[in-house]
Amino acid sequence: MLPAVTIVVTSIGGWLISMRNMMVTTMSEDYVRLAEAKGLSRRRIMYKYAARNAMLPSLSGFAMSLGSSSAAHRDGGSSSTIQGWAACCSRPPKPPTIR
């Protein structure tokens, strides 16, 4: 669990920057301009129109990173190795054979 949390927490900055970029791009779309021309409040436009569409790529990326981090943890991947923990599904080392 800790390796997955570590990967998610360290990725939050990148997700926030990409969300900001998506909001800037979305705010220049035609349907947002139409909502401004209708006289809707800036807050309503941002939350009801722009944020919904800007969140979709961020949520997809978040879900994919959770999936990859849990798969890496399950398979004994890099996150477990970095922290020096054995993965939850790894086998214990074989005892030495005595002849």
N, C-alpha and C positions, 0 to 999 in steps of 0.2 A: 504494500500500500504506500509506504513512504517513497519508493522510487517514482511511482506515478505522480504523487503529489509534488515531488521535487521538479519533475519535468513540466508539469502544468504551471507551477508558480514561476519558474524561470521563463516561461513563454508568454506570460501575461503582457509584458511590455510590447512585444511584437504584435500581439492581437489588438492592443489598444491603438497602436499606430496605424495598423491596417484598417481598423474600424473608423478612425478619423478620416483616413484617405477615402474610404468608401462613402462616408457622409458628405465629404466635400464634392465627390463626383455625383452622388445622388441629388444633392441640393441644386445642381445645375440641369437636372432633367426637365423635360417639357411638362410632365404632370405636376411637378413641384411648382414650376412657374405659373401654371394654370391655377393652382390652389392659391398662390400669392395674388394673382389677378382677381380671384373671387373675393379676396379680402379676409381669408382665414388668418387666424393668429399665427405668429411665428412658432410658438410652442406646439400648437396643434399640427402644423405642417411637419415639424421635425419629428414628433413622436408618431403620428398616425400615418404619415406618408413616407418620409425619408428613412427613419430608423428601422422600420419593418423590412425594407428592401436592402438596407445596408448591412443588417445583421445576418442575413442568410449566408454569405460566404464565410463570415467569422464563425458562425455556429458549425458550419460544415468542417472547417479547419480544426476547430476545437474538438469535435467528435472524432475526427480522424487521428488527432494526436493522442487522445485518450485511448483509442483502440490500439495504436501502435505502442504506446507505453505499457499497456497492460499485457500485450503480446510479448514485448521484450522482457518484462518481469517474469512472465510465466515460463518463457523459454530460457531463462537464465542469461538474458542479454546484458547489454552494456550498463544499464542502470544498476543492476544488482552487483555487477563486477566492480563498478566504481566505488560503491559503498562497502564492499567487502562482505556482503551478506550472501548466503546461499539462496538461490531462487526457491520458491515454494514447491516446485515440482522437480527439482534436481535430485539426483540419486546421491546417497552418501558414498564416500570413497570405499573401495573394496579393501577388506583387511588383507594384510600380507599373508602369503601362503607359507607355511612352515613345512620344510622337507625333512 
